Amino acid sequence: MERNSRIFSGKFNHKVLLLKRIMVDITRNCSCLSLKGVMSPTILKFESFSISIFEINASDSLVRWIPPQAGWIKINSDSSLSDDRGGYGALLRSDKANFIYAIMGRIELPSINLLELKAIEEGLWLAVRLNFPNVWIETDSTTTCAWVLRKGFRPWSSIRSLRHIHQGLLLLQNWKITHIHHEGNSPADILASSQSVRGVTTISPSQLWHELWTALELDKVGTQYTRCRI
């Protein structure tokens, strides 16, 4: 299906999104087989593909994106780091899980945590410019989440971004920041991994591309992804 989409429609899905779809299908199929009593061993063998898939353990958890409460928006942010420069992205969604706006960019920064902080900074100020008073920030970086909350050691290289973030937070009526596992943060990951030119790009609803739109729709319908503990 993915191959046909690439060849005949010119549509490409992000690798994270493809892996998530595979995991959803595997989880669904494994559950059906377990109910039928077919999966007695721990490993389900797909002989025709010469691969083995581990049965989902009870300790594994399900992760999904959760919309903010009424009257709030949610900012999801992420970053990526390659050999030459880093990418970051942040997107805003309403309490109805509707996409509002996004921002992404590529910049030379020495660490992934500083890029994560940049994503939060840009997403927050986008919300400020759009006059949203109640903002829930969500990131898959526990480190930058702690930095924003003024917890633990914060390196000098983070001070400028943190100062700018806290200036923006003062302009809001209410805010909070929490951590989300990366399995539930794929739209932000797609933005951060996008091959955009250096600088900052804003994205309106009319500018969504196929893979980003698909990831947003999966979140909107409450798709759950398995977070495996191996």
N, C-alpha and C positions, 0 to 999 in steps of 0.2 A: 504494500500500500504506500509506504514511504517512497519506495523506488519509483513507482508510477507517478506519484505527486511531483517528484523531482524532474522526471523525464518529460512528462506531458503538460504539467502546469507551471513548472519553474518555481515551485514552492519548496522551501527547505525548512525543516524543523531543527531546533537547537538540540544538541546531543543530550542535554539534561532532560529535556521534554521527552525525547525518544526513550530514554532509560526509564523515566517515570511511567510511560505508557506500557512498556514491557513489564515493569514490576506490577502494575495494576492488573494486567492480563494474567500474569503468573499467579498472583495472589488469588484472583477469582477462580482460576482453573484448579489450583491446589486445594482451595476450600471445597469445591465441588467434588473432587476426587476423595478428599478426606471423609466427606459426608457419606459417600458411597462405599466407604471401607476399602478403597483401592490403595490408598497411600498408607500402608502399614510401616514400611521402612522410613528412616529419617530422610533419606534422599530419594527424590523422584527422578528417575532416569528417562530422559527423552532419547531413546535409542536412535531414532532417525536423524537426530541432529548431533549425536555424540557429545551431549552435554549433560551435566548433572546440576540439579537445582535443589538447594536445601529447603526443607519444609520450614515455614514460618514458625518461630518459637513463641511461646507464650510471653516471653520477656520482650519481644519486639513490640514497638508502639506504632500507632497510626498518626500521621501528621497531616493537617490540613490548614489552609488559610482561613482565618476567621474575620469577618467584617467588623468594623468598629461599631460602638453603640450609636444610637440615634443622635444626630447633631454633631457627630465627629467625622473626621476623615482619617484614613490610615496612610502613612508613608512607609513603603517597603524599600529598603536600600541594600545594595550589594556592591562588590568590587571584584576585579580580576587583575592579575599581575603577570605580564609577559616579559620577555627579555629586554625589549626596547622601552616600553612604557606601560602604565597601568590604565585600566578602565574602571569607571564607576557608573552607577545608575540608581535612580530613585523614581518611584511612581506613586501617584496619589489616587486613592480610591474612596468612594463615598460609603455611607452606611448601608447602601443597597448593593455594594460590591461593583458599582459602575466605575469604569476608568474615567479619570478627570484630566490628568496631565502627567507628563513624565519629563525627566531631564537626564541626560547622559553625557559623558565626556571622556576624553583621554588626556592624561597628564603624566608628567615624569615625577613620580614620588618613590622614595626608597623602600617603603614597606606596605604590606597589604593592610595593616591596621590604619595607617594614615589615609589610604585610599577609601577604606570603609568610613572613616570620619568625614572625608570629603563628600561622600555620597549622602551622608546624613545632613551635612551642612547645606548642600545644594538643594536637597529635597525639602528641608525645613524652610529655607528662604523662598522657595517656589510657593509653598503654602502661605507664607506671610504675604507675598506679593498678591496672591489671589484672595487675601482677606478671610482665610479660614481661622476661626478662633480656637477650635478644639482639635488637637492633633495627637494622634497615637503614632509614634515612631516604632518601627519594627526592623530589627537587623539580625542577621545570623552570626554576628560577631559578638561574643560575650565580652571581649576586651574593650571594644569601643563603647558598648553599652555601659560598662562600668566607668569608663572615662567620662562619659556625659553625666553620669550620676555622681561624679566626683569621688569615686571609690578606687582605692589602690593607687599605685604609682602611675603617674602620667608623665611621659617623656617631654622634654622641652620642645621637641619638634611637633608636638600635638597642640601646643598652647594657642597658636593663632587660630586654628580651626575651632577649638573648644570655646575660645572667647567669642568668636563669631556666632557659634551655635547658641551659647547662653544669652547673647544679645537678642537673638531671634526668639528664644523661648520666653523672654520677658515681655514680648509683644503679644503673646497668646493669653487667652483666658484660662485654658486648661491644657495640660500636656502630660504624656507619659511615654516612657521608652521601655521596650521589652525585647527579649530574645526569641527568635524563632529558628527552628532547625532548618537547614538549607533545603531539605526536601519540600518544605512548604513555601519556599521563597524563589521559585523558578522565574517569574516574570522579571524580577529585579536582576537575577543572574543573567538573563538574556540581554537586558540592557547593558549590564557591565561588560559582557563578553562581546558586544557588538563591535564590528570593525569600523567604528566612526572615525572621522578625521580628528586631529588634535583640536581641543577646544570644547565648548559646551553646546549641546544641541537640545532644544526642547521639542516635545512630541505631543501633538494634540490628538484627540480621538480620530480625526480623519486621516492621520498619518501612521496609524498602526499597521505593521506588516504581519504577515500570516502567522509566523511562529509566536510572536508576542500576543496577538489576538487569541490564538488557541490556548496559550498558557493562562491568559486572563479568564477565558470562558471556563476552563477546567476548575479554576479557583472559585469562580462565581457559582458553580453548581455544587460546590462542596466536595470535590474529589479528594479522597484520602490516599495518602501514600505511606508505604511501610518504611519505617526507619529501623533497619536491621542492626542488631547488636551482635557482631561476630567476634 
